[in-house]
Amino acid sequence: MTEAELKEEVVKAIKSVYDPEIPVDVYELGLIYDLKIFPVNNVYVSMTLTSPSCPSAGTLPGEVEQRIREVEGVNDVSLELTFDPPYSTEMMSEEAKLELGFM
């Protein structure tokens, strides 16, 4: 599997994780700030939450990490949770904005 193919599979895995309070996946919500594939298929993800006091703070990052680990070919996962820059609805994809009535 090429790096591009693996990245595509990782994105699919991330898109299977939903914020329990919002009917849109975390990727389309714009919660994923950075995604990199390093040699030997190590995956780095930088993500945020909709707010630091998000009720899902204890579970959502772990669920994202677990789904990535389940992707065939992934060797290791490093997930960094950050609140810089702070999340805003501007980070949502057009699909998410349409789903949530922002457009």
MILOBA-651058 format. One record per residue (C-alpha): residue number from 1; residue in three letters; x, y, z. Coordinates in nm, 4 decimals. Layout:
k->NUM; r->Ala; xx->X; yy->Y; zz->Z
...
//
This chain:
k->1; r->Met; xx->0.0000; yy->0.0000; zz->0.0000
k->2; r->Thr; xx->0.1372; yy->0.3407; zz->-0.0935
k->3; r->Glu; xx->0.1546; yy->0.6306; zz->0.1512
k->4; r->Ala; xx->-0.1340; yy->0.8032; zz->-0.0311
k->5; r->Glu; xx->-0.3475; yy->0.4879; zz->-0.0151
k->6; r->Leu; xx->-0.2748; yy->0.4445; zz->0.3545
k->7; r->Lys; xx->-0.3608; yy->0.8092; zz->0.4223
k->8; r->Glu; xx->-0.6904; yy->0.7604; zz->0.2385
k->9; r->Glu; xx->-0.7711; yy->0.4557; zz->0.4539
k->10; r->Val; xx->-0.6804; yy->0.6477; zz->0.7711
k->11; r->Val; xx->-0.9136; yy->0.9323; zz->0.6683
k->12; r->Lys; xx->-1.1929; yy->0.6779; zz->0.6112
k->13; r->Ala; xx->-1.1306; yy->0.5400; zz->0.9602
k->14; r->Ile; xx->-1.1400; yy->0.8882; zz->1.1124
k->15; r->Lys; xx->-1.4648; yy->0.9605; zz->0.9260
k->16; r->Ser; xx->-1.6241; yy->0.6677; zz->1.1097
k->17; r->Val; xx->-1.5945; yy->0.8596; zz->1.4401
k->18; r->Tyr; xx->-1.8772; yy->1.0974; zz->1.5268
k->19; r->Asp; xx->-1.9089; yy->1.3580; zz->1.7969
k->20; r->Pro; xx->-2.1993; yy->1.2102; zz->1.9991
k->21; r->Glu; xx->-2.3707; yy->1.5494; zz->2.0210
k->22; r->Ile; xx->-2.3391; yy->1.6407; zz->1.6510
k->23; r->Pro; xx->-2.4498; yy->1.4180; zz->1.3581
k->24; r->Val; xx->-2.1289; yy->1.4854; zz->1.1604
k->25; r->Asp; xx->-1.8005; yy->1.2920; zz->1.1676
k->26; r->Val; xx->-1.4955; yy->1.4478; zz->1.3348
k->27; r->Tyr; xx->-1.3088; yy->1.4841; zz->1.0032
k->28; r->Glu; xx->-1.5860; yy->1.6874; zz->0.8360
k->29; r->Leu; xx->-1.6329; yy->1.8887; zz->1.1564
k->30; r->Gly; xx->-1.2753; yy->2.0102; zz->1.1108
k->31; r->Leu; xx->-1.1482; yy->1.8596; zz->1.4354
k->32; r->Ile; xx->-0.8463; yy->1.7051; zz->1.2588
k->33; r->Tyr; xx->-0.5793; yy->1.9726; zz->1.2236
k->34; r->Asp; xx->-0.2967; yy->1.7602; zz->1.0833
k->35; r->Leu; xx->-0.2473; yy->1.4073; zz->0.9538
k->36; r->Lys; xx->0.0918; yy->1.2707; zz->0.8532
k->37; r->Ile; xx->0.2191; yy->0.9295; zz->0.7512
k->38; r->Phe; xx->0.5824; yy->0.8687; zz->0.8449
k->39; r->Pro; xx->0.8183; yy->0.5895; zz->0.7336
k->40; r->Val; xx->0.7159; yy->0.2384; zz->0.8344
k->41; r->Asn; xx->0.3531; yy->0.3565; zz->0.8385
k->42; r->Asn; xx->0.3577; yy->0.5491; zz->1.1633
k->43; r->Val; xx->0.0617; yy->0.7878; zz->1.1747
k->44; r->Tyr; xx->0.0621; yy->1.1290; zz->1.3442
k->45; r->Val; xx->-0.2659; yy->1.3113; zz->1.4087
k->46; r->Ser; xx->-0.3172; yy->1.6524; zz->1.5626
k->47; r->Met; xx->-0.6779; yy->1.7145; zz->1.6597
k->48; r->Thr; xx->-0.8959; yy->1.9362; zz->1.8716
k->49; r->Leu; xx->-1.2408; yy->1.9241; zz->2.0267
k->50; r->Thr; xx->-1.5293; yy->2.1645; zz->1.9808
k->51; r->Ser; xx->-1.4412; yy->2.3068; zz->2.3237
k->52; r->Pro; xx->-1.2006; yy->2.2254; zz->2.6088
k->53; r->Ser; xx->-1.5012; yy->2.1356; zz->2.8233
k->54; r->Cys; xx->-1.6451; yy->1.9002; zz->2.5595
k->55; r->Pro; xx->-1.8200; yy->1.6077; zz->2.7344
k->56; r->Ser; xx->-1.6498; yy->1.3709; zz->2.4876
k->57; r->Ala; xx->-1.2986; yy->1.4905; zz->2.5777
k->58; r->Gly; xx->-1.2252; yy->1.1691; zz->2.7624
k->59; r->Thr; xx->-1.3376; yy->0.9354; zz->2.4850
k->60; r->Leu; xx->-1.3253; yy->1.1001; zz->2.1410
k->61; r->Pro; xx->-0.9442; yy->1.1187; zz->2.0975
k->62; r->Gly; xx->-0.9093; yy->0.7578; zz->2.2113
k->63; r->Glu; xx->-1.1777; yy->0.6464; zz->1.9685
k->64; r->Val; xx->-1.0015; yy->0.8245; zz->1.6799
k->65; r->Glu; xx->-0.6714; yy->0.6624; zz->1.7763
k->66; r->Gln; xx->-0.8305; yy->0.3167; zz->1.8037
k->67; r->Arg; xx->-0.9999; yy->0.3424; zz->1.4635
k->68; r->Ile; xx->-0.6669; yy->0.4416; zz->1.3035
k->69; r->Arg; xx->-0.4894; yy->0.1488; zz->1.4732
k->70; r->Glu; xx->-0.7458; yy->-0.0853; zz->1.3169
k->71; r->Val; xx->-0.6441; yy->0.0198; zz->0.9635
k->72; r->Glu; xx->-0.4458; yy->-0.2581; zz->0.7964
k->73; r->Gly; xx->-0.0862; yy->-0.1515; zz->0.7468
k->74; r->Val; xx->-0.0709; yy->0.1068; zz->1.0266
k->75; r->Asn; xx->0.2310; yy->0.0415; zz->1.2475
k->76; r->Asp; xx->0.1849; yy->0.2986; zz->1.5252
k->77; r->Val; xx->-0.0306; yy->0.6032; zz->1.6035
k->78; r->Ser; xx->0.0637; yy->0.9236; zz->1.7794
k->79; r->Leu; xx->-0.2314; yy->1.1496; zz->1.8583
k->80; r->Glu; xx->-0.1868; yy->1.5013; zz->1.9918
k->81; r->Leu; xx->-0.4819; yy->1.6913; zz->2.1364
k->82; r->Thr; xx->-0.4513; yy->2.0680; zz->2.1028
k->83; r->Phe; xx->-0.6682; yy->2.3746; zz->2.1474
k->84; r->Asp; xx->-0.4413; yy->2.6068; zz->1.9499
k->85; r->Pro; xx->-0.5890; yy->2.7435; zz->1.7355
k->86; r->Pro; xx->-0.9249; yy->2.7300; zz->1.9101
k->87; r->Tyr; xx->-1.1963; yy->2.5462; zz->1.7179
k->88; r->Ser; xx->-1.4512; yy->2.7478; zz->1.5216
k->89; r->Thr; xx->-1.7292; yy->2.6571; zz->1.2801
k->90; r->Glu; xx->-1.5128; yy->2.8032; zz->1.0001
k->91; r->Met; xx->-1.3099; yy->2.4794; zz->1.0184
k->92; r->Met; xx->-1.6058; yy->2.2647; zz->0.9092
k->93; r->Ser; xx->-1.6243; yy->2.1265; zz->0.5588
k->94; r->Glu; xx->-1.9013; yy->2.2556; zz->0.3329
k->95; r->Glu; xx->-2.0697; yy->1.9157; zz->0.3747
k->96; r->Ala; xx->-2.0763; yy->1.9581; zz->0.7541
k->97; r->Lys; xx->-2.2030; yy->2.3155; zz->0.7286
k->98; r->Leu; xx->-2.4872; yy->2.2013; zz->0.5010
k->99; r->Glu; xx->-2.5737; yy->1.9113; zz->0.7340
k->100; r->Leu; xx->-2.5889; yy->2.1417; zz->1.0354
k->101; r->Gly; xx->-2.7683; yy->2.4273; zz->0.8608
k->102; r->Phe; xx->-2.4809; yy->2.6762; zz->0.8547
k->103; r->Met; xx->-2.5220; yy->2.7358; zz->0.4794
//
